Structure formats: structure tokens, C-alpha cells
Amino acid sequence: MPANLSRRMAPVNGQPGVVTWHEARPFAVFTLDEEEGLIRNIYVITNSDKLALLERGGQPPA
């Protein structure tokens, strides 16, 4: 992983998540699937085609 990643907590599809950015471009998205306060699944999205959607609508942290 690059050392200079920035990150921000953000809801992703209605679930808690973290969006990481590298050089002002989305690098990865982590989401947590929880039920009754317990984490059931952790998803990591690194597909550049899917992350490109964030480039058009999301902003890297300041």
C-alpha cells in the first residue's frame, strides 16, 4: 500500500465505510456489513472501473 494514502469515513450503499485516496484519486473502498452491532462481512473494492464512479462524484479529503 502506498504510504501517502488519505482516508475518510463515508457511508457506502447505506453501510459504514472508508474511502482511501492516493494522489487525489480513489484507491480503495472498505465497507462493513453489520447486523445487531456485529460485523458480518468486510468488503474491499479496488476495481478501477468501480472506483472511477467516485472520481466523478466524490472528493478527496482536504
Biopython code that builds the backbone (N, CA, C, O; Angstrom):
import numpy as np
from Bio.PDB.StructureBuilder import StructureBuilder

atoms = [
    (1, "MET", "N", (0.833, -1.175, 0.000)),
    (1, "MET", "CA", (0.000, 0.000, 0.000)),
    (1, "MET", "C", (0.880, 1.241, 0.000)),
    (1, "MET", "O", (1.905, 1.279, 0.681)),
    (2, "PRO", "N", (0.489, 2.239, -0.750)),
    (2, "PRO", "CA", (1.255, 3.488, -0.746)),
    (2, "PRO", "C", (1.253, 4.126, 0.640)),
    (2, "PRO", "O", (0.266, 4.044, 1.371)),
    (3, "ALA", "N", (2.358, 4.757, 0.988)),
    (3, "ALA", "CA", (2.496, 5.366, 2.309)),
    (3, "ALA", "C", (1.672, 6.638, 2.445)),
    (3, "ALA", "O", (1.294, 7.001, 3.559)),
    (4, "ASN", "N", (1.387, 7.314, 1.365)),
    (4, "ASN", "CA", (0.721, 8.615, 1.451)),
    (4, "ASN", "C", (-0.774, 8.545, 1.129)),
    (4, "ASN", "O", (-1.299, 9.432, 0.456)),
    (5, "LEU", "N", (-1.455, 7.518, 1.594)),
    (5, "LEU", "CA", (-2.897, 7.422, 1.406)),
    (5, "LEU", "C", (-3.608, 8.363, 2.361)),
    (5, "LEU", "O", (-3.192, 8.520, 3.509)),
    (6, "SER", "N", (-4.667, 8.982, 1.898)),
    (6, "SER", "CA", (-5.556, 9.711, 2.802)),
    (6, "SER", "C", (-6.856, 8.917, 2.862)),
    (6, "SER", "O", (-7.166, 8.158, 1.944)),
    (7, "ARG", "N", (-7.600, 9.088, 3.919)),
    (7, "ARG", "CA", (-8.818, 8.291, 4.079)),
    (7, "ARG", "C", (-9.900, 9.123, 4.741)),
    (7, "ARG", "O", (-9.633, 10.121, 5.411)),
    (8, "ARG", "N", (-11.128, 8.678, 4.530)),
    (8, "ARG", "CA", (-12.264, 9.378, 5.100)),
    (8, "ARG", "C", (-13.380, 8.367, 5.338)),
    (8, "ARG", "O", (-13.647, 7.509, 4.497)),
    (9, "MET", "N", (-14.024, 8.479, 6.488)),
    (9, "MET", "CA", (-15.206, 7.665, 6.773)),
    (9, "MET", "C", (-16.337, 8.181, 5.892)),
    (9, "MET", "O", (-16.494, 9.389, 5.711)),
    (10, "ALA", "N", (-17.120, 7.262, 5.348)),
    (10, "ALA", "CA", (-18.233, 7.653, 4.485)),
    (10, "ALA", "C", (-19.228, 6.504, 4.412)),
    (10, "ALA", "O", (-18.829, 5.339, 4.417)),
    (11, "PRO", "N", (-20.509, 6.814, 4.346)),
    (11, "PRO", "CA", (-21.473, 5.734, 4.111)),
    (11, "PRO", "C", (-21.311, 5.208, 2.684)),
    (11, "PRO", "O", (-21.154, 5.980, 1.738)),
    (12, "VAL", "N", (-21.353, 3.901, 2.550)),
    (12, "VAL", "CA", (-21.225, 3.268, 1.238)),
    (12, "VAL", "C", (-22.398, 2.297, 1.102)),
    (12, "VAL", "O", (-22.478, 1.296, 1.813)),
    (13, "ASN", "N", (-23.297, 2.610, 0.183)),
    (13, "ASN", "CA", (-24.502, 1.788, -0.005)),
    (13, "ASN", "C", (-25.245, 1.573, 1.316)),
    (13, "ASN", "O", (-25.746, 0.481, 1.582)),
    (14, "GLY", "N", (-25.311, 2.614, 2.132)),
    (14, "GLY", "CA", (-26.057, 2.550, 3.385)),
    (14, "GLY", "C", (-25.334, 1.879, 4.541)),
    (14, "GLY", "O", (-25.914, 1.718, 5.615)),
    (15, "GLN", "N", (-24.089, 1.486, 4.346)),
    (15, "GLN", "CA", (-23.305, 0.829, 5.386)),
    (15, "GLN", "C", (-22.098, 1.697, 5.727)),
    (15, "GLN", "O", (-21.672, 2.514, 4.909)),
    (16, "PRO", "N", (-21.540, 1.527, 6.936)),
    (16, "PRO", "CA", (-20.323, 2.276, 7.278)),
    (16, "PRO", "C", (-19.179, 1.882, 6.343)),
    (16, "PRO", "O", (-19.049, 0.718, 5.964)),
    (17, "GLY", "N", (-18.362, 2.852, 5.980)),
    (17, "GLY", "CA", (-17.250, 2.550, 5.083)),
    (17, "GLY", "C", (-16.112, 3.542, 5.224)),
    (17, "GLY", "O", (-16.223, 4.558, 5.911)),
    (18, "VAL", "N", (-15.018, 3.220, 4.555)),
    (18, "VAL", "CA", (-13.837, 4.080, 4.490)),
    (18, "VAL", "C", (-13.423, 4.161, 3.027)),
    (18, "VAL", "O", (-13.285, 3.143, 2.349)),
    (19, "VAL", "N", (-13.228, 5.388, 2.552)),
    (19, "VAL", "CA", (-12.730, 5.605, 1.197)),
    (19, "VAL", "C", (-11.287, 6.068, 1.328)),
    (19, "VAL", "O", (-11.003, 7.021, 2.053)),
    (20, "THR", "N", (-10.373, 5.398, 0.631)),
    (20, "THR", "CA", (-8.967, 5.808, 0.648)),
    (20, "THR", "C", (-8.638, 6.448, -0.691)),
    (20, "THR", "O", (-9.138, 6.040, -1.739)),
    (21, "TRP", "N", (-7.776, 7.471, -0.626)),
    (21, "TRP", "CA", (-7.383, 8.233, -1.804)),
    (21, "TRP", "C", (-5.866, 8.241, -1.912)),
    (21, "TRP", "O", (-5.162, 8.296, -0.904)),
    (22, "HIS", "N", (-5.369, 8.186, -3.144)),
    (22, "HIS", "CA", (-3.936, 8.284, -3.409)),
    (22, "HIS", "C", (-3.761, 9.292, -4.537)),
    (22, "HIS", "O", (-4.269, 9.101, -5.642)),
    (23, "GLU", "N", (-3.039, 10.364, -4.244)),
    (23, "GLU", "CA", (-2.806, 11.420, -5.232)),
    (23, "GLU", "C", (-4.108, 11.901, -5.858)),
    (23, "GLU", "O", (-4.222, 12.004, -7.080)),
    (24, "ALA", "N", (-5.092, 12.196, -5.004)),
    (24, "ALA", "CA", (-6.396, 12.755, -5.390)),
    (24, "ALA", "C", (-7.247, 11.813, -6.246)),
    (24, "ALA", "O", (-8.205, 12.256, -6.882)),
    (25, "ARG", "N", (-6.911, 10.528, -6.269)),
    (25, "ARG", "CA", (-7.720, 9.541, -6.992)),
    (25, "ARG", "C", (-8.142, 8.459, -6.014)),
    (25, "ARG", "O", (-7.364, 8.102, -5.129)),
    (26, "PRO", "N", (-9.345, 7.928, -6.145)),
    (26, "PRO", "CA", (-9.769, 6.854, -5.244)),
    (26, "PRO", "C", (-8.868, 5.632, -5.405)),
    (26, "PRO", "O", (-8.561, 5.214, -6.522)),
    (27, "PHE", "N", (-8.450, 5.071, -4.277)),
    (27, "PHE", "CA", (-7.545, 3.920, -4.277)),
    (27, "PHE", "C", (-8.289, 2.645, -3.889)),
    (27, "PHE", "O", (-8.099, 1.597, -4.507)),
    (28, "ALA", "N", (-9.135, 2.736, -2.864)),
    (28, "ALA", "CA", (-9.894, 1.574, -2.405)),
    (28, "ALA", "C", (-11.062, 2.042, -1.545)),
    (28, "ALA", "O", (-11.047, 3.136, -0.981)),
    (29, "VAL", "N", (-12.071, 1.185, -1.460)),
    (29, "VAL", "CA", (-13.204, 1.422, -0.577)),
    (29, "VAL", "C", (-13.364, 0.183, 0.294)),
    (29, "VAL", "O", (-13.363, -0.945, -0.199)),
    (30, "PHE", "N", (-13.501, 0.412, 1.593)),
    (30, "PHE", "CA", (-13.727, -0.656, 2.557)),
    (30, "PHE", "C", (-15.120, -0.457, 3.145)),
    (30, "PHE", "O", (-15.446, 0.644, 3.589)),
    (31, "THR", "N", (-15.940, -1.491, 3.155)),
    (31, "THR", "CA", (-17.263, -1.378, 3.767)),
    (31, "THR", "C", (-17.453, -2.492, 4.783)),
    (31, "THR", "O", (-16.871, -3.572, 4.675)),
    (32, "LEU", "N", (-18.279, -2.198, 5.765)),
    (32, "LEU", "CA", (-18.603, -3.160, 6.810)),
    (32, "LEU", "C", (-20.077, -3.499, 6.719)),
    (32, "LEU", "O", (-20.925, -2.607, 6.682)),
    (33, "ASP", "N", (-20.378, -4.759, 6.683)),
    (33, "ASP", "CA", (-21.756, -5.244, 6.707)),
    (33, "ASP", "C", (-22.031, -5.664, 8.145)),
    (33, "ASP", "O", (-21.449, -6.634, 8.632)),
    (34, "GLU", "N", (-22.911, -4.942, 8.825)),
    (34, "GLU", "CA", (-23.137, -5.248, 10.239)),
    (34, "GLU", "C", (-24.599, -5.579, 10.491)),
    (34, "GLU", "O", (-25.495, -5.130, 9.777)),
    (35, "GLU", "N", (-24.809, -6.369, 11.517)),
    (35, "GLU", "CA", (-26.149, -6.740, 11.944)),
    (35, "GLU", "C", (-26.150, -6.860, 13.457)),
    (35, "GLU", "O", (-25.327, -7.571, 14.035)),
    (36, "GLU", "N", (-27.075, -6.165, 14.092)),
    (36, "GLU", "CA", (-27.196, -6.178, 15.551)),
    (36, "GLU", "C", (-25.881, -5.801, 16.231)),
    (36, "GLU", "O", (-25.519, -6.374, 17.258)),
    (37, "GLY", "N", (-25.171, -4.835, 15.650)),
    (37, "GLY", "CA", (-23.937, -4.337, 16.240)),
    (37, "GLY", "C", (-22.716, -5.206, 16.016)),
    (37, "GLY", "O", (-21.646, -4.907, 16.546)),
    (38, "LEU", "N", (-22.849, -6.271, 15.246)),
    (38, "LEU", "CA", (-21.716, -7.157, 14.969)),
    (38, "LEU", "C", (-21.343, -7.074, 13.491)),
    (38, "LEU", "O", (-22.219, -6.993, 12.630)),
    (39, "ILE", "N", (-20.056, -7.093, 13.201)),
    (39, "ILE", "CA", (-19.588, -7.080, 11.816)),
    (39, "ILE", "C", (-19.752, -8.479, 11.244)),
    (39, "ILE", "O", (-19.212, -9.450, 11.774)),
    (40, "ARG", "N", (-20.510, -8.568, 10.148)),
    (40, "ARG", "CA", (-20.731, -9.861, 9.494)),
    (40, "ARG", "C", (-19.758, -10.084, 8.352)),
    (40, "ARG", "O", (-19.270, -11.196, 8.153)),
    (41, "ASN", "N", (-19.473, -9.019, 7.598)),
    (41, "ASN", "CA", (-18.580, -9.117, 6.439)),
    (41, "ASN", "C", (-17.807, -7.822, 6.290)),
    (41, "ASN", "O", (-18.277, -6.752, 6.676)),
    (42, "ILE", "N", (-16.626, -7.932, 5.730)),
    (42, "ILE", "CA", (-15.823, -6.779, 5.348)),
    (42, "ILE", "C", (-15.575, -6.906, 3.850)),
    (42, "ILE", "O", (-15.100, -7.934, 3.367)),
    (43, "TYR", "N", (-15.907, -5.841, 3.124)),
    (43, "TYR", "CA", (-15.711, -5.838, 1.682)),
    (43, "TYR", "C", (-14.654, -4.802, 1.323)),
    (43, "TYR", "O", (-14.626, -3.710, 1.890)),
    (44, "VAL", "N", (-13.790, -5.149, 0.381)),
    (44, "VAL", "CA", (-12.761, -4.238, -0.109)),
    (44, "VAL", "C", (-12.927, -4.142, -1.624)),
    (44, "VAL", "O", (-12.871, -5.146, -2.334)),
    (45, "ILE", "N", (-13.131, -2.923, -2.102)),
    (45, "ILE", "CA", (-13.308, -2.700, -3.534)),
    (45, "ILE", "C", (-12.068, -1.984, -4.049)),
    (45, "ILE", "O", (-11.728, -0.900, -3.576)),
    (46, "THR", "N", (-11.395, -2.594, -5.019)),
    (46, "THR", "CA", (-10.214, -1.979, -5.633)),
    (46, "THR", "C", (-10.332, -1.928, -7.151)),
    (46, "THR", "O", (-9.404, -1.493, -7.831)),
    (47, "ASN", "N", (-11.462, -2.367, -7.681)),
    (47, "ASN", "CA", (-11.690, -2.380, -9.118)),
    (47, "ASN", "C", (-11.696, -0.949, -9.645)),
    (47, "ASN", "O", (-12.549, -0.152, -9.254)),
    (48, "SER", "N", (-10.763, -0.616, -10.521)),
    (48, "SER", "CA", (-10.620, 0.762, -11.003)),
    (48, "SER", "C", (-11.860, 1.250, -11.752)),
    (48, "SER", "O", (-12.163, 2.443, -11.719)),
    (49, "ASP", "N", (-12.585, 0.349, -12.430)),
    (49, "ASP", "CA", (-13.811, 0.755, -13.116)),
    (49, "ASP", "C", (-14.874, 1.216, -12.113)),
    (49, "ASP", "O", (-15.555, 2.214, -12.345)),
    (50, "LYS", "N", (-15.012, 0.498, -11.012)),
    (50, "LYS", "CA", (-15.979, 0.885, -9.988)),
    (50, "LYS", "C", (-15.521, 2.133, -9.240)),
    (50, "LYS", "O", (-16.343, 2.988, -8.909)),
    (51, "LEU", "N", (-14.235, 2.247, -8.973)),
    (51, "LEU", "CA", (-13.715, 3.412, -8.257)),
    (51, "LEU", "C", (-13.814, 4.680, -9.100)),
    (51, "LEU", "O", (-13.866, 5.779, -8.549)),
    (52, "ALA", "N", (-13.840, 4.547, -10.419)),
    (52, "ALA", "CA", (-13.962, 5.716, -11.291)),
    (52, "ALA", "C", (-15.256, 6.469, -11.024)),
    (52, "ALA", "O", (-15.321, 7.679, -11.240)),
    (53, "LEU", "N", (-16.294, 5.765, -10.554)),
    (53, "LEU", "CA", (-17.554, 6.431, -10.204)),
    (53, "LEU", "C", (-17.346, 7.433, -9.084)),
    (53, "LEU", "O", (-17.997, 8.477, -9.059)),
    (54, "LEU", "N", (-16.446, 7.131, -8.156)),
    (54, "LEU", "CA", (-16.141, 8.060, -7.072)),
    (54, "LEU", "C", (-15.416, 9.297, -7.580)),
    (54, "LEU", "O", (-15.631, 10.399, -7.075)),
    (55, "GLU", "N", (-14.567, 9.117, -8.569)),
    (55, "GLU", "CA", (-13.821, 10.256, -9.126)),
    (55, "GLU", "C", (-14.763, 11.321, -9.649)),
    (55, "GLU", "O", (-14.489, 12.515, -9.527)),
    (56, "ARG", "N", (-15.880, 10.890, -10.235)),
    (56, "ARG", "CA", (-16.821, 11.859, -10.786)),
    (56, "ARG", "C", (-17.671, 12.511, -9.709)),
    (56, "ARG", "O", (-18.075, 13.663, -9.865)),
    (57, "GLY", "N", (-17.954, 11.797, -8.610)),
    (57, "GLY", "CA", (-18.880, 12.344, -7.635)),
    (57, "GLY", "C", (-18.322, 12.600, -6.254)),
    (57, "GLY", "O", (-18.938, 13.325, -5.473)),
    (58, "GLY", "N", (-17.178, 12.032, -5.928)),
    (58, "GLY", "CA", (-16.602, 12.187, -4.597)),
    (58, "GLY", "C", (-15.446, 13.152, -4.587)),
    (58, "GLY", "O", (-14.911, 13.511, -5.636)),
    (59, "GLN", "N", (-15.071, 13.563, -3.420)),
    (59, "GLN", "CA", (-13.952, 14.484, -3.267)),
    (59, "GLN", "C", (-12.950, 13.900, -2.280)),
    (59, "GLN", "O", (-13.361, 13.363, -1.252)),
    (60, "PRO", "N", (-11.655, 13.985, -2.554)),
    (60, "PRO", "CA", (-10.674, 13.542, -1.569)),
    (60, "PRO", "C", (-10.690, 14.484, -0.373)),
    (60, "PRO", "O", (-11.052, 15.653, -0.509)),
    (61, "PRO", "N", (-10.298, 13.982, 0.807)),
    (61, "PRO", "CA", (-10.258, 14.857, 1.969)),
    (61, "PRO", "C", (-9.274, 15.999, 1.765)),
    (61, "PRO", "O", (-8.279, 15.856, 1.054)),
    (62, "ALA", "N", (-9.559, 17.122, 2.388)),
    (62, "ALA", "CA", (-8.693, 18.303, 2.257)),
    (62, "ALA", "C", (-7.388, 18.113, 3.003)),
    (62, "ALA", "O", (-6.540, 19.006, 3.002)),
]
sb = StructureBuilder()
sb.init_structure("model")
sb.init_model(0)
sb.init_chain("A")
sb.init_seg("    ")
for serial, (resi, resn, name, xyz) in enumerate(atoms, 1):
    if name == "N":
        sb.init_residue(resn, " ", resi, " ")
    sb.init_atom(name, np.array(xyz, "f"), 0.0, 1.0, " ", f" {name:<3s}", serial, name[0])
structure = sb.get_structure()
